[in-house]
Each structure stands twice: as structure tokens, then as C-alpha cells.
């Protein structure tokens, strides 16, 4: 196949055309600080969105605080749950590091919970096993539970909440990748004590960088707002009785968010459309399986990224060259500053055919990447407790993310699928 001139990216942010109006208004009125009309308006837009519920008998009235990052939202949610030095937090292992790093910011210890096969998310049975184990070993309950909507897929929140409520442990839902995903008609992030959203440049909507924390009521909203603005008391001078943070979203970024909210439903619909197209075009390819939501009726994934698994017996062209060269630069996305790898291998990595397929697609100017490496296999967490069943490690070895963003066209999906078929050896 011929290499494409323009790269197909995993999920490139898409502007509605309305963003500039709100941003210009911020400049015109000189509101360029971490507060202002756009911040207030964006929070109201988000509240209207997350409080949608197909069950008319259960009206929601959640409040939202717009923050500088989804990571900040995880941090403040855990802080508000009372997490501190010496505590333990149960967190999904199959996730991005932003789910677990804030636990360590607070001096607490993450206890990693492996995944179940249906959704790839936190296994509720392992969750309960871990709770019993940590109580037996430490004499204390974990302080919080953090399930993650991996690639937008809803977690089994009904079972997770039943367990959490039985043991009296608060849930901080990490719905950073699951903005707009639903379970039983209710938006993710609204089931637990707190819900985390992300508006990074590659998410369902973007504010350039940014996030938000969903809270249950006005009192919790006010407390999170205090923590996000340096926890200043009501005096004519700055008095601080608790340690706060500079986490509020800027009025400029919030203006982008307000414009994005005008097309959020279109974005979600497009991702679902792309997912359906992958399912159709790859259904007859031996050894390739498109990961999709359980067909039981409760799940409504936004399919932030579309994912596939590749059977270990599938042979891919160029497979003999996989991991032959040490990576010296960032692979995919705005990865920032990195260290050059000392070795091409680690003790937990995708299979050779997965890496060969990634390399083959990259040569055709298509961005693809492995699944998140489980946190319990990350060197930085080598000493952290973990309750594992092998599911996330097995998926990491065979899984791959494919482009699904609003700029990905039907023709580009067909090109990607044709490329996958071409790269597989007959």
C-alpha cells in the first residue's frame, strides 16, 4: 500500500467554530484569569450534560468544578475523601498513570485491582477480595476506590457501588476517557461520591488542557472549590487554615470548552459510528477482534478509542524486526520529554506481532499504539500491593488502539482496515 501524505491520528481535537467567540469575549472583557464568565458558563454546561438521566424518576443534581487537569480532579477527589499519608486506595491497574499518581501525591499507597474480561475494567470480585485482604493485613479499610472507564467503556458500576456501599468506602469514578458514556442511561461520573472528567487535547471534547470534578451537592462543591483556589478563608487578607492548590481552569480554556459543548453529542455519535465501521470491516479477519461493549443493554460506551486484539498466532509482515531497535524518541502524541530507552525490551510488553503491526501502520502514516501498560507492571509501582488475575497483562500483550477521533473519516477507517489486512501474512 502507498503511504498516506497526511497522518491519521488517534484522536485529534476538533473545533466547532464557536470557541473563538467565547475566547474573544474573554480577551475583550479582560477576563484571562482562572475565573470568569466562561468558567461559570462551562460548569453550568457540564452540569446540564452530566445530570442527564434516562430514568425520569431519578433526577440528578450534581455540581461541577472546572479544573486545570483531570489529574487535578483525581487529586482533589481523593483529598476530599480523606486520603492521606499511610492510607491505601484501591485503583484499577489497567489505566493511565493519572489514575494512580495522585494517590502517591497524598502519601498514600495504591492497591492495584486487575480487570474482568467483558469490559477490561475493574473486576468487582477482585475488588471485594482486595478489600477483605487489606482489612486482614492492615486492620483498616482502604480510604477510596477508583474505577476507570478504559477507552470510554463503562465499568460495572452497579456491582462496584454495591460493594463500596457495603464496606462504607467512597468511590471516585475516573471517567476521564468516558465523557458521555453511560450505564443504565446514567452518565458516568455521577454514581460515586466524586467523578473525574478530562478535557485534554485528545479527549471527547477539549479545553486544550483541563478537567473537572463532579460533586454530589453544594456543600461538597464548595469544599472542592476551596481546595482548588488555595483554601483561602473569608478575611480581608489571605488566611489559610488548610493546604489548598492552584487548580482552577482559566477563563480562556473554559471558553474553548463552551464552544466544544455545542458539538459534544456530534463527537460521541461519530466515535460510535467509527466503532461500528471497524466492527463491520474487521469481522472476517482471522485472529483480529474488535473490542466492543457487552450486549446486555446497560452499557453505552463513547468509544473514545477503538481497540482490537491480535491473536498471538497471527503473523505480521516485518515481525522479525520487532523490538530490534531501541526507541530514542517519543512514540505517538505529545509525549513530552522522555529518557532514551536502555533496552528494546521490558519484562512486560506487547507481542512481536502487535509491535510489527504498529510499525507497519506507522510506516503508512497511521498512528496506532499499544494498550495502557498495567500499573502493577510499572517499575515505579513494583512494591505496591496488587490483586491480579492476569487479564490486564494478557490484554496488554495482544491489544492495540486505533484512530477514532472526529477527524477520522470513513475512507480513513477503510484505509486502516485494508492496511491491517495487507500487513497480515496469508
KAVENTA-V752037 format. One line per field, one symbol per residue. psi: psi as a letter, one per 20 degrees, with the letter a starting at -180 (. if undefined). Layout:
psi = ???
This chain:
psi = qppqgppoqgnpqpqhiighghghhgghjknkrlrrhhgggghgggghghjpphoiinpqlqqpppriqhghggghgggiijpapirqppqphnrqhihhghghhjjrppopprrqhgijapohghghghggghghhijqqqhrpnqpnpkipqrmhggghggghhilpqpopnkgikoiqqpkippqijgahqppqqkrijagrqkfqraqpprhahghggghhghiljlprmriroppirpaqmjqqqhghhgghhhhiijghggghgghggghgggghjhjopipppprqqlihhpnqilgqpqqqoqiippppjhiipkhqppirpopamiaprqpqhqiqriorqrhhghhgghghhhjkppqqrrppphijphhkhjqqqoqjighgghhhiqqpqpjriiorghhggggghgghhipp.
